[in-house]
Amino acid sequence: YKYKCQVCGLCLEGPNGLYAEGAHIRPLGRPHDGPDTPDNLLCLCPNHHYLFDVGAFSIDDNYSLIGIDGELTVHKDHEINMEHCRYQREITFR
């Protein structure tokens, strides 16, 4: 994603270079037991990473965003496991 947030397209640049965060869709560890695999990861800016983690928005099966306007940008070579998105909607999304 060249450090661009999949939600807003923001690309942050600091003194050490470009910055983005890898956000797990289904959280790692107990009780969620999400895998640390590319199909469970998003490239997000820090703001959208936090908002996603606290359930302020979610991702529908067609990549539209729920809770905020827009659609998730998805590269053709990045397969996202929709089961992880469904889990996030059921467990985290408010």
C-alpha positions in Angstrom: 0.0 0.0 0.0 3.1 2.2 -0.1 2.3 3.3 3.5 -1.1 4.7 2.5 -4.0 4.0 4.9 -6.5 1.6 3.4 -9.3 3.7 4.8 -8.4 7.4 4.2 -5.4 7.2 1.9 -3.2 9.2 4.2 0.5 8.7 4.0 2.4 9.9 7.0 6.0 11.0 6.7 8.2 11.7 9.8 11.9 12.4 10.3 12.6 8.7 9.9 10.6 8.2 6.7 7.1 7.0 5.8 4.9 5.4 8.5 1.8 3.2 8.6 0.6 0.6 11.0 -0.3 -3.1 10.5 -3.7 -3.6 12.1 -5.0 -7.1 12.8 -8.7 -7.6 11.9 -9.2 -10.4 14.3 -7.1 -9.6 17.3 -4.2 -11.8 18.3 -4.1 -13.7 21.5 -6.8 -15.0 23.8 -9.7 -15.0 23.6 -9.7 -14.0 19.9 -6.8 -16.2 18.6 -6.5 -14.3 15.3 -3.6 -15.3 13.1 -0.6 -13.1 12.3 -1.1 -13.6 8.5 -1.6 -11.1 5.6 -5.3 -12.1 5.2 -5.8 -10.8 8.8 -3.9 -7.5 8.4 -4.8 -4.0 7.2 -2.4 -1.1 6.5 -3.8 1.8 8.5 -2.8 5.3 9.7 -2.6 5.5 13.5 -6.0 7.2 13.8 -7.9 4.5 11.8 -6.0 1.7 13.5 -7.2 3.0 16.9 -10.7 3.6 15.7 -10.9 0.1 14.2 -9.5 -1.5 17.3 -12.1 0.1 19.5 -14.9 -0.8 17.2 -15.8 2.7 15.8 -16.0 1.3 12.3 -16.1 -2.1 10.6 -15.8 -3.6 7.1 -18.7 -5.1 5.2 -18.3 -8.1 3.0 -18.2 -5.8 -0.1 -15.4 -3.7 1.5 -17.7 -0.8 2.2 -17.1 0.7 5.6 -19.7 0.6 8.4 -19.8 3.4 10.9 -17.9 5.8 8.7 -18.2 6.8 5.1 -16.1 5.2 2.4 -14.8 1.9 1.1 -11.7 0.0 2.0 -8.9 0.2 -0.6 -7.8 -3.4 -1.4 -4.8 -4.2 -3.6 -5.5 -7.0 -6.1 -2.8 -9.2 -4.5 -4.1 -8.7 -0.9 -6.7 -11.3 -0.1 -8.6 -10.4 3.1 -10.4 -13.2 4.9 -13.9 -12.0 5.3 -14.4 -14.4 8.3 -12.0 -12.1 10.2 -14.1 -9.1 9.2 -17.3 -10.8 10.3 -15.7 -11.7 13.6 -14.6 -8.1 14.2 -18.2 -6.9 13.4 -19.7 -9.3 15.9 -17.2 -8.9 18.7 -15.7 -5.4 18.4 -17.9 -3.2 16.3 -20.3 -1.0 18.4 
